[in-house]
Amino acid sequence: MQKNTQKKRKRRLGDRRDGYLIRDIDSMHFVMPLIYPNRCDNEAFVSEKIDLTNAVKYLENKNIDAKDYKYNVFQLIVTAMIKVITLRPKMNRFIANGNIYQRNEVTAAFVIKKQYQDESKEGLAIIHADENTTIDSVHNDIKRMVTSCRGGNGDASSDAMDIFNKMPRFLAKFLIRIARWLDKHGKMPHALIATDPYYASVVLTNLGSIKLHSGYHHLTNWGTNSVFTAIGEIKKRPFFNDDGTYEMKESIDLGLTVDERIADGYYYSKTIKLLKYVLENPELLELPASKKIEIKM
């Protein structure tokens, strides 16, 4: 389900279907994509530990009436990333063919494991957010996508890859070379990349659901994704006070990989602080994504 109530911006020469060219830009950010053209060569990685004390209590209250599909920490993190990217719009930029673009909408993508078995297939899912997105709308979107995927329904990008896989290898390689050129110039047919996570504002991987720690995950030179979030296991960890004492609290580790060319370190720092604040005060996720939050930085 695509939700986009943003005002349509008139498309100008140099704009793409999925984003508009940033024309008013400082010299350093104009030059960086030209001398450092590959996204994978420009990754910055940040690891954060999030106190889940308030989140656990919040979810317990939310789940009193959620009988068929429970609210969970993954949904909180997806919603928090959507809210933070909405409020910090430089995080929704991407670089393609040496140019910096502002994405037209905020999207969050993830993989759905159809069954927790070695041979089980995966499905691709993407949430199209708008300024009114909240934890409740994200919960409902994820419920619908998981139900559809585990019910045997496919998705557009997986179906497209299946077609390539059935072709003679020489033909598939030739067509994928063409696809890479189309990708570089923003000409890929939407039907083929509709659920491709690497065209989303943020990609999330829930490593904790398969009992793994969070950590670094690379970006890709394919697509337009500039932010990747790896989510670790929920467990009790020590939180130290100024006097050296500590408390054991439920927590989760996040690993965030970003394209350092789209903003500067100070902008990233304020973004991470906002993300941490929102997750530690989850009732804020019931506000529309565009509702501003004032915190001391």
N, C-alpha and C positions, 0 to 999 in steps of 0.2 A: 504494500500500500504506500503510495507516494503522497507525502504531505508537504506542500510548499505554498505558504500564503504570502511569501515575500513579494514586494512589488517588482514587476518585470522591468529590468533595466534594458534600455535600448542598446542593441548590439552594434558595436563599431568595428571598423576595420582593425584586425589584429586580435579581436576577441575570439574565444572558443565557445563551443556549445555548452561546456560545463564550467566556464569561468571567464572573467573579463581581465584583460591585460592591465597590470598596474603601471600607469604611465608616470605618475608623480612619485619618483623614488630617488633615494640618495645615491650618490655615485658608487659607493662600495657595494650596495645590494644590486646595482645595475651590472657591475663588472663581475661579481662573484660567479653567477651562473655561466658566464662566458669562459672564465679561466678554470672553473671547477664544474664541468658539465654533468658529471654523474652523481646521482642522488646517493648511491652507496658509498661514495668517497667523502661524503659530507654529513656523516651521522654523528649526533651527540647523544650520549646515553646518561640517564638519570635514574637512580633507584631511590624509592621512598618507602618508609614504613608508616602505615596508617593505623591509628588507634580505632578499633571497631567497637569500643564500649557502647557508645551511643547508637551505633548502627544496629547492633544485636538487639537492643531494647526496642528500637524503632521497628525492626522487622517482626519481632514478636507481636507487637500491637497491630501491625498491618496484616499479619497472617491469621488473626482471630476470625476474620470474616472471609479470608481467601481459602475456600475449601478445595477447589479443584486444581488450582495452580498457584503455588506459593511464591511470594516475593523472596528474593535472595540477594546476596551481596553482589553477584555479577550484574544484576539489573541496576543496582545502585551505582556501580562503577560506570556502566554504559551511559546512564542518565547524567552522571556527573561529568563525564567527558563531553557529552553533547552540550551541557550547560556551559562548561568552561570554554569550549571552542566558540560557542555563540557569543559569549561575553568578551572573548579575547580573539578577535577576528583574524589577526595575523597567523594564528595557529591553523586557519583554514585556507592558507595559501599553498600553492604548489608551483614547482618549476618544471617547465617542459620546453624543449627546443631552445634553451638559452633565455627564456622569458619567465617572469614571475606573474602568476595569475591569482586572482581572488576567486575562490570557488563560489558557485551560485547558491549552494545549499549546504547544510550540515548533514553529514551521513556517518553512520557507525556500522561497521561490518564485522562479522565473526563467522566461524565455522561451526556447524552443528554435526556432532557425531551421531549417526543414526542408531547405533548400538555400541555398547562398550565391549567390543570384541575385536581381535586383531584384524580380521578380514572385513569388518564393517565399513561401508562407504561413508563419505562425508558429504554434507550439503553446504551451500553457501547462502548466507543471509545478510541482508542490509536494511537498516532502518533509515528512512528519510524523515528527518526531523524538521520542525518549524519553530517559530518563536513561542508557541504554546505547549511544546512538548514538556511532559512531566514524568515522574516515576510511574504513574498509573498508565499513561499511554505507552511508555516503553514496555512495561510489564505485559500489557495486552498484545503489543506487536510481537514480542518474543514468544509469548504463548502460542499465537497464531502460526508463527514461522516454525517453531519446534514441532507443533502438532502436524503441520503440513508435511514437513521433511520426514518425520518418523512414520508418517502415514504412507510414504512411498512416492510422494510427489517430488519432481525434480525442480531445478532452478535454471534460469536462462544461460548463465555462464558455464555451468557444469554440462548442460546439454550441448553447448557449442564445442566444448573440449572433447566430448564423446564423438562428435562428427569428425574432428581432426584425427582422432585415434583410430577410426575405422578406414581412413584413406590409405592408399599406398604411401609409404614413408617419404618418398621423394616429393610427392605432391603436397603432403602436409608440411614438409619443411619449406617448400617454395611459398606456400600460402602464408605461413607464419612469418616469413621474411617480409612479406607485404604487410601483414598485420603490425609488425614492429614499426614500419614506416608510417602507417596510419596512426599508430599510437603516438609516435613522436610529434605528429602534426595535428593531433586532436581530431582525427577523422574516423576513428573506429566506430563501426555501426553500434548504436546503443543496444540493440537486441543481443549482441554478443558479449557485452560487458555490463549488462544490467545488474548482475549480482557479483561482479568481480570485486573482491575486497580491496584490491590495490588501486581502485578508483574512488575509494571512500576517504572522508576527512580523517577518520581514525579506524584502525584495525585493532581488534582486541582478541587476545587468545587467553582462555581460562585454563592455565596450566594446573591450577589448584584442583580442578575437577578430575584430573588424572594423576593426582598426588605428586606433582612436581613443584620445585621452587620457581619463583619468578626469576627473570634474568634478561640479558640482552637478546633482542631479536632484530635482525637486519631489516632495513628498508629494501626496496627493489627499484631498479631503473625502469621497469615496466610500470605503466599506469601513472597515477598522480598522487598517491598517498604520501603524506609527509609526517604522520604521527602513528607510531605503533605502541600498543600497551600490552605488556605481559603481566598476567595476574597470578600470584602464587597461592600457596595453601594458607588457610586460616589456622592460626595457632597462637598459643600464649607466648608472649615474649616480654622481656623486662623493659620498662620505661623508667629512666632515671630522673630523679628530682635534683634540684640545685645543691642540696646538702649531701648528695651521694647515696641516699636511700633510693629504693626502687619499688615499683609495683608490677606485678605480672598481669598483663592485659591481653584480651583477644585482639589480634592484629593481623594485617595482611601486607605483604610486600608487593609493590608495583615497580615494574621496569619500563621506563618510557624512552623510546628511541625517536628522535626528531631530526628533520633536515635542518641543519644549523643555518642554512642560507636564507630561510624565510623570515627570520627575526634575529634579535640580538640576545645576549645572555641575560640582560636585565629583564627583558620581556618574558623570557622563559622562566626566570626565577619567580616573577609575580604570578605567572600562570600556574606553576607547580604549587605555590602557596595557596592559591585560590582553590585548586583541586583538592588539596589536603583539608582545607577548611570546610568545604562543602561535604566531603565524605565523613568528616567527624561531626557534622551537624546536618544529618540526612533529611530532616524536616524541610530544609531549603529546597529539596528536590521536588516538593509538591508545588512549588511556585513555577510559573511559566519559564521556559529556558531563557527568555530575553529579559527577565526581571533582574535588575542589577543588584549586586551584593556589595556592601561596603565593609571592608576589613582593613585592619592596620597591617601594612606591609613591612 
